[in-house]
Amino acid sequence: MTSPAGTAKLERTPQRREEERHRSTEQRLLQVALAADLLGALVPMGAVCAATRQPQPLLVAALAGAAWLAVGAAKNRYSRDELGGSGAVLPILLDWLTVLGVLAVICVVARIDVSTEICVLALVPGLALTVLRRKLVHRYLQGVRRRAQALRRVLLIGEPGAVDLVLEELAHRTDHEYVVVGGCLVGEEDTDSALPVPARLTFDGDGPDGARDGETVLRCAAELEADLVFVAPGRRMSAARVRRLAWALHDEGRDLAILPGLIDVSRHRVRLTKAAGLTVMHIDPAARRGLPVLLKQTTDRVGALLLLVLLAPLFAVVAAAIRLTSAGPVFYWQIRVGRDLRPFRMWKFRTMVVTADRMRAALESANEHDGAMFKIRRDPRVTRVGRVLRRLSLDELPQLFNVLAGHMSLVGPRPPLPEEVERYDGTELRRLSVKPGLTGLWQVSGRSDLSWDETVRLDLSYVDNWSYGRDIGVLARTVRAVLDGRGAY
């Protein structure tokens, strides 16, 4: 008897050809990843061991290459999701340390008397090459996905309200690999979107009609040429119903993904455990104490002090430019609201005329930003030198003194004005549960070009998913954002 999926024999439609091209691209990316990691460990190790006259350099090099690939495979670094992952540095650094340990154990067991210092030095190029490769692949995939290429065609299953929520969240970003091509709704109610709905599932998933869920879904997937099925949470999608659906899909070689209903939770916060046959998902809070927080505090103070010393000549040049081109003080301070609603005096280089604060009321009608922020692209209060300082973000440098004093951090949400905070709701107040930052996700993602909802979303993502590695990533992206200047006005 022919399966439901088999009754619709797929021709080489444009969608199918695109899927085949995507799979071919994935295979090439996997080959590049394996070759880069192998050669990145093997070649430097062999060259360094040979140059320093270590015993059996070829064997040590081969072991290093094999260890690097084995650790990567054990941690799923070559899976589809990881190849197109975020390009984070910290997981690869941990892999690198694991490789060092594995190589040390092998050398001890095999009685190869190779220098530990030599091994560490020789594996550094492999670490750098793997990090670079991951970042380039991540950037490449982001680019092709924004051009609607290399996407996975998704069939979405669930109740209309849950389906609408999933569609809304997926529409917020364009750098993911999913495009929803249709839905298989539970019940007769329609969604708020124009989503194609070739078939529907009954409310009673545990009755006789529910037993045919797999047949219905497979027929829809074949008709829409979907290669992945998403199940949205809901009262009608019981565990038993989802289980039977998974059997039907997996028997036909189709993938199934369950959406747990969580929004913006980083993978490092999620832990899966088992209890009495149930899969339990633990959501860990962002670190608020311990070693990561101590590292952040140390980085803030030491980093701010070093930058103040290194940038002292630039401070003098900017100060002279401000004094020579407009009347008024070099520095400007403003009361901002910090962590836990504590006000503090935030310092900046003055970029506006001295009477700027008194002029704001007359300019309220010209505000070009929604929400609680006040921004005008061509603000008449900004001086000529001020426009240059804002374009290069140099006006923010005196906030290093705030970081040194402990009012701010190098990375964090934008520090708001008291009148802005008065308009916050409970969700927006969550932004103030951490120290505001000299830079942050807002600054590296478009700054004033972002809507208020986008700004709040980025800040909440930072607060809920904070990690020390993420801070380092934001600091690295800040340099590019400053040079780009997008949204700086």
Legacy VTK file of the C-alpha trace (Angstrom):
# vtk DataFile Version 3.0
C-alpha trace
ASCII
DATASET POLYDATA
POINTS 489 float
0.000 0.000 0.000
1.420 3.369 -0.998
1.974 5.880 1.833
0.235 9.298 1.713
3.549 10.964 1.008
4.299 8.513 -1.765
1.003 9.162 -3.603
2.220 12.644 -4.489
5.367 11.874 -6.406
7.321 15.105 -6.406
8.532 16.478 -9.678
11.546 18.745 -9.944
9.582 21.919 -9.211
11.424 25.222 -8.548
10.990 24.618 -4.812
12.431 21.112 -5.071
15.349 22.331 -7.147
16.034 25.036 -4.566
15.979 22.423 -1.791
18.448 20.270 -3.728
20.744 23.275 -4.218
20.499 23.980 -0.497
21.478 20.408 0.366
24.376 20.614 -2.065
25.503 23.841 -0.391
25.277 22.175 3.027
27.426 19.298 1.831
30.060 21.690 0.506
30.033 23.655 3.758
30.481 20.409 5.706
33.404 19.408 3.506
35.007 22.832 3.942
34.504 22.657 7.713
36.077 19.205 8.003
39.014 20.131 5.767
39.649 23.462 7.536
39.563 21.902 11.011
41.733 18.944 10.026
44.382 20.992 8.219
44.238 23.786 10.805
45.316 21.335 13.503
47.468 18.935 11.493
49.685 21.297 9.461
50.775 23.735 12.228
51.320 20.868 14.675
53.502 18.988 12.197
55.453 22.104 11.210
56.076 23.290 14.776
57.000 19.814 16.049
59.395 19.319 13.133
60.962 22.765 13.589
61.513 22.206 17.320
62.729 18.616 16.820
59.943 16.980 18.792
59.731 13.165 18.574
57.494 11.669 15.857
56.141 14.975 14.444
54.004 13.306 11.768
52.296 11.030 14.280
51.666 13.910 16.708
50.260 16.011 13.854
47.927 13.201 12.770
46.769 12.715 16.366
46.092 16.450 16.731
44.007 16.522 13.560
42.064 13.416 14.553
41.476 14.752 18.083
40.175 18.069 16.752
37.700 16.320 14.429
36.672 13.808 17.090
35.913 16.499 19.679
33.991 18.517 17.082
31.949 15.486 16.075
31.281 14.536 19.713
29.867 18.025 20.344
27.851 18.070 17.088
29.860 20.933 15.580
29.305 19.482 12.114
25.545 19.096 12.370
23.241 21.177 10.198
22.311 23.517 13.053
25.884 24.047 14.233
27.278 24.725 10.747
24.887 27.646 10.445
25.109 28.593 14.116
25.890 31.910 15.725
29.665 31.714 15.339
30.199 32.167 19.096
33.829 31.941 20.205
33.448 30.518 23.728
32.184 27.013 22.708
35.099 26.622 20.283
37.556 27.739 22.954
36.181 25.017 25.240
36.554 22.512 22.398
40.159 23.635 21.964
40.893 23.073 25.644
39.285 19.638 25.392
41.524 18.792 22.415
44.581 19.777 24.446
43.503 17.426 27.217
42.751 14.559 24.838
46.081 15.016 23.048
47.954 15.089 26.351
46.330 11.831 27.483
47.089 10.126 24.158
50.724 11.216 24.267
51.093 9.912 27.820
49.491 6.564 26.980
51.530 6.203 23.757
54.697 7.389 25.549
55.327 10.225 23.118
57.510 12.746 24.927
56.273 15.939 23.263
56.463 19.361 24.954
53.141 20.653 26.342
54.099 24.240 25.507
54.780 23.242 21.900
51.370 21.576 21.614
49.576 24.646 22.972
51.447 26.938 20.586
50.882 24.673 17.584
47.130 24.383 18.182
46.523 28.152 18.323
46.321 28.487 14.490
43.730 25.695 14.413
41.626 27.520 17.004
41.854 30.787 15.052
41.024 29.105 11.738
37.976 27.311 13.171
36.626 30.517 14.740
37.155 32.390 11.466
35.534 29.598 9.457
32.443 29.530 11.686
32.016 33.291 11.514
32.392 33.354 7.716
29.902 30.498 7.275
27.453 32.174 9.657
27.723 35.473 7.763
27.398 33.717 4.408
24.246 31.873 5.464
22.731 35.048 6.903
23.270 36.755 3.554
21.726 34.015 1.446
18.774 33.666 3.825
18.029 37.370 3.548
17.828 36.780 -0.213
15.249 34.026 0.468
17.725 31.269 -0.376
18.914 28.193 1.568
15.625 28.073 3.477
13.752 25.131 4.945
10.102 24.861 3.919
7.989 24.480 7.068
4.486 23.117 7.581
3.033 24.609 10.768
0.565 22.590 12.883
-1.490 23.921 15.764
-4.468 25.946 16.893
-4.992 29.253 15.018
-3.906 31.517 17.893
-0.693 29.582 18.472
0.035 29.523 14.748
-0.392 33.303 14.504
2.044 33.801 17.388
4.685 31.614 15.713
4.271 33.444 12.394
4.635 36.802 14.148
7.838 35.786 15.897
9.393 34.322 12.733
8.555 37.525 10.830
10.625 39.636 13.250
13.901 38.280 11.849
15.160 37.315 8.403
18.422 35.573 9.358
16.866 32.199 10.246
16.409 29.286 7.842
12.654 28.773 8.134
9.906 29.825 5.722
6.373 28.729 6.575
4.670 27.522 3.391
1.376 26.409 4.898
-0.514 25.268 7.932
-2.530 22.316 9.131
-4.856 23.951 11.655
-6.677 22.296 14.524
-10.400 23.038 14.278
-12.336 25.223 11.865
-11.275 28.677 13.068
-9.148 30.752 10.678
-5.876 32.526 11.412
-5.276 36.277 11.135
-2.734 35.646 8.374
-3.057 34.605 4.742
-1.408 31.260 5.474
-2.421 28.487 3.031
-4.345 25.745 4.874
-4.695 22.649 2.640
-6.243 20.546 5.419
-7.308 20.651 9.041
-7.075 18.379 12.061
-10.020 17.622 14.315
-10.361 18.929 17.855
-10.517 15.405 19.259
-6.985 14.160 18.784
-7.575 11.067 20.902
-10.614 9.886 18.936
-10.838 7.905 15.675
-10.249 11.015 13.556
-7.113 11.853 15.545
-5.606 8.543 14.488
-5.514 9.896 10.940
-3.455 12.986 11.884
-0.311 11.499 10.390
-2.022 10.765 7.070
-3.424 14.301 6.874
-0.149 16.002 7.777
1.894 13.885 5.375
-0.511 14.714 2.560
-0.186 18.456 3.328
3.606 18.235 3.548
3.771 16.493 0.188
1.413 18.999 -1.439
3.376 22.003 -0.109
6.782 20.339 -0.560
7.593 20.996 3.095
10.683 19.284 4.496
10.064 20.136 8.145
6.963 20.102 10.365
6.581 22.527 13.272
4.084 21.732 16.031
2.907 24.795 17.964
1.818 24.305 21.594
-1.871 24.209 22.476
-4.547 22.439 24.502
-5.560 20.261 21.549
-2.047 19.042 20.782
-1.714 16.507 23.590
1.481 14.567 24.255
-0.073 11.341 22.938
-1.255 13.097 19.792
2.164 14.583 19.090
3.767 11.211 19.733
1.581 9.465 17.130
2.274 12.291 14.679
6.017 11.896 15.246
5.771 8.179 14.460
4.024 8.866 11.151
6.457 11.606 10.107
9.615 9.782 11.101
8.476 6.585 9.349
8.287 8.646 6.134
11.671 10.306 6.695
10.332 13.776 7.580
11.619 15.941 10.420
9.478 17.149 13.310
10.182 20.103 15.620
8.205 21.049 18.730
7.876 24.728 19.607
7.782 24.949 23.418
6.175 28.403 23.442
9.270 30.168 24.778
10.452 33.486 23.357
14.094 34.560 23.122
15.736 31.963 25.379
19.384 31.256 24.533
20.404 27.628 24.190
22.939 27.885 27.019
20.024 28.436 29.454
18.128 25.295 28.423
18.656 21.886 30.064
16.683 18.734 29.254
16.105 16.039 31.862
13.849 12.995 32.187
11.310 12.290 34.936
8.825 9.395 34.901
8.909 9.247 31.109
8.411 13.017 30.761
10.903 15.306 29.070
11.498 18.226 31.441
12.910 21.465 30.080
14.748 23.551 32.670
15.269 27.253 31.902
18.270 28.562 33.825
18.324 32.250 34.785
20.999 34.569 33.480
24.047 34.704 35.755
23.751 37.412 38.428
26.593 36.284 40.689
29.674 34.105 40.649
32.708 34.003 38.389
31.044 35.350 35.189
29.801 38.446 37.036
33.202 38.940 38.662
34.817 38.734 35.206
32.380 41.341 33.899
33.067 43.726 36.791
36.813 43.299 36.383
36.610 43.821 32.631
34.522 46.968 33.166
36.896 48.634 35.604
40.180 47.557 34.020
38.898 48.148 30.491
37.575 51.628 31.319
40.846 52.602 32.991
42.982 51.380 30.091
40.780 53.097 27.517
40.896 56.388 29.425
44.695 56.272 29.454
45.002 55.236 25.798
42.412 57.731 24.572
43.698 60.708 26.584
45.171 62.399 23.438
41.846 61.946 21.619
40.011 63.485 24.592
42.256 66.549 24.298
41.629 66.905 20.544
37.858 66.586 20.932
37.808 69.035 23.841
39.753 71.605 21.813
37.415 71.176 18.818
34.331 71.756 20.981
35.741 74.857 22.730
36.986 76.442 19.502
33.752 76.001 17.516
30.926 76.766 19.969
30.328 78.624 23.212
29.861 76.539 26.331
31.514 73.785 28.341
33.287 70.787 26.829
31.377 68.217 28.859
27.647 67.805 29.281
25.967 65.848 32.043
22.456 64.534 32.283
20.538 62.576 34.891
19.904 59.034 33.671
18.295 56.042 35.375
20.500 53.053 36.122
20.141 49.614 37.623
17.164 49.160 39.964
15.882 52.674 39.131
18.869 54.413 40.729
19.547 57.819 39.082
23.098 58.869 38.249
24.867 61.693 36.447
25.955 60.535 32.989
28.746 62.407 31.196
29.145 63.077 27.479
31.040 65.442 25.226
28.730 68.371 24.466
27.331 68.045 20.939
24.468 70.564 21.180
24.065 74.259 21.854
23.975 75.241 25.520
20.220 75.949 25.446
19.372 72.526 23.978
17.376 71.268 26.985
15.143 74.362 26.997
14.477 73.912 23.265
13.264 70.320 23.539
9.642 71.141 24.408
9.277 73.111 21.166
10.643 70.159 19.177
8.414 67.420 20.658
6.158 67.466 17.593
9.195 66.776 15.360
10.184 63.593 17.212
10.932 60.885 14.627
11.061 57.994 17.080
8.155 56.006 18.467
7.820 54.867 22.055
9.618 56.529 24.931
12.696 57.776 23.044
13.208 61.267 21.588
15.261 61.394 18.377
15.395 63.774 15.397
17.596 62.878 12.449
18.394 66.535 11.670
18.211 67.955 15.170
18.714 71.758 14.886
20.309 71.848 18.345
23.334 69.795 17.273
26.516 71.747 16.432
28.690 71.067 13.386
31.379 69.398 15.493
28.636 67.603 17.388
27.396 65.923 14.208
30.870 64.514 13.579
31.203 63.342 17.172
27.807 61.625 17.028
28.554 60.050 13.666
31.697 58.439 15.147
30.144 57.907 18.627
32.989 59.936 20.166
30.511 61.925 22.275
29.929 58.791 24.378
33.569 58.360 25.462
33.282 60.333 28.764
30.907 57.596 29.942
34.079 55.625 30.623
34.212 57.674 33.837
30.729 56.370 34.679
31.941 52.816 34.048
34.949 53.409 36.286
32.652 54.769 39.011
30.389 51.725 38.787
27.275 53.513 37.495
27.508 51.833 34.099
29.041 48.824 32.406
30.948 48.593 29.152
28.048 46.531 27.750
24.387 46.852 28.660
21.056 48.467 27.710
20.900 52.153 26.780
20.576 54.356 29.931
17.146 56.063 29.789
16.043 59.507 30.921
13.774 59.781 34.012
10.867 61.069 31.888
11.237 58.048 29.621
11.141 55.669 32.595
7.911 57.293 33.804
6.246 55.982 30.627
7.599 52.421 30.995
5.294 49.484 31.577
6.238 46.398 33.600
7.944 44.722 30.652
10.039 47.774 29.755
11.141 48.224 33.392
12.873 44.838 33.093
15.569 46.664 31.077
16.700 48.318 34.320
17.469 45.096 36.189
21.116 45.329 35.004
23.563 48.201 34.685
23.189 50.325 31.543
26.070 50.118 29.095
28.404 52.302 27.092
27.561 49.961 24.206
25.056 47.169 23.768
22.832 45.273 21.375
20.949 48.508 20.548
24.137 50.282 19.517
25.433 47.434 17.317
22.068 46.647 15.693
21.076 49.966 14.153
20.745 52.419 17.046
18.218 55.172 16.323
17.030 53.447 13.141
15.357 50.808 15.323
11.775 51.132 16.489
10.989 51.288 20.189
9.631 47.721 20.162
12.848 46.499 18.517
14.905 48.388 21.099
12.998 46.840 24.003
13.234 43.382 22.417
17.037 43.657 22.108
17.456 44.939 25.659
15.254 42.204 27.120
17.209 39.623 25.139
20.422 40.956 26.683
19.012 41.000 30.224
17.501 37.501 30.041
20.341 35.781 28.175
23.411 37.592 29.483
26.738 35.808 29.415
30.323 37.011 29.577
31.014 35.593 26.111
28.070 37.559 24.715
29.551 40.768 26.181
32.843 40.103 24.402
30.940 39.562 21.162
29.110 42.895 21.531
32.387 44.718 22.216
33.877 43.242 19.038
30.812 44.261 16.993
30.937 47.791 18.428
34.044 48.636 16.405
32.255 47.774 13.165
29.104 49.649 14.257
31.123 52.806 15.001
32.828 52.694 11.605
29.498 52.032 9.897
27.736 54.900 11.675
24.252 53.575 10.824
21.571 55.086 13.059
24.006 57.517 14.753
22.328 60.947 14.973
LINES 1 490
489 0 1 2 3 4 5 6 7 8 9 10 11 12 13 14 15 16 17 18 19 20 21 22 23 24 25 26 27 28 29 30 31 32 33 34 35 36 37 38 39 40 41 42 43 44 45 46 47 48 49 50 51 52 53 54 55 56 57 58 59 60 61 62 63 64 65 66 67 68 69 70 71 72 73 74 75 76 77 78 79 80 81 82 83 84 85 86 87 88 89 90 91 92 93 94 95 96 97 98 99 100 101 102 103 104 105 106 107 108 109 110 111 112 113 114 115 116 117 118 119 120 121 122 123 124 125 126 127 128 129 130 131 132 133 134 135 136 137 138 139 140 141 142 143 144 145 146 147 148 149 150 151 152 153 154 155 156 157 158 159 160 161 162 163 164 165 166 167 168 169 170 171 172 173 174 175 176 177 178 179 180 181 182 183 184 185 186 187 188 189 190 191 192 193 194 195 196 197 198 199 200 201 202 203 204 205 206 207 208 209 210 211 212 213 214 215 216 217 218 219 220 221 222 223 224 225 226 227 228 229 230 231 232 233 234 235 236 237 238 239 240 241 242 243 244 245 246 247 248 249 250 251 252 253 254 255 256 257 258 259 260 261 262 263 264 265 266 267 268 269 270 271 272 273 274 275 276 277 278 279 280 281 282 283 284 285 286 287 288 289 290 291 292 293 294 295 296 297 298 299 300 301 302 303 304 305 306 307 308 309 310 311 312 313 314 315 316 317 318 319 320 321 322 323 324 325 326 327 328 329 330 331 332 333 334 335 336 337 338 339 340 341 342 343 344 345 346 347 348 349 350 351 352 353 354 355 356 357 358 359 360 361 362 363 364 365 366 367 368 369 370 371 372 373 374 375 376 377 378 379 380 381 382 383 384 385 386 387 388 389 390 391 392 393 394 395 396 397 398 399 400 401 402 403 404 405 406 407 408 409 410 411 412 413 414 415 416 417 418 419 420 421 422 423 424 425 426 427 428 429 430 431 432 433 434 435 436 437 438 439 440 441 442 443 444 445 446 447 448 449 450 451 452 453 454 455 456 457 458 459 460 461 462 463 464 465 466 467 468 469 470 471 472 473 474 475 476 477 478 479 480 481 482 483 484 485 486 487 488
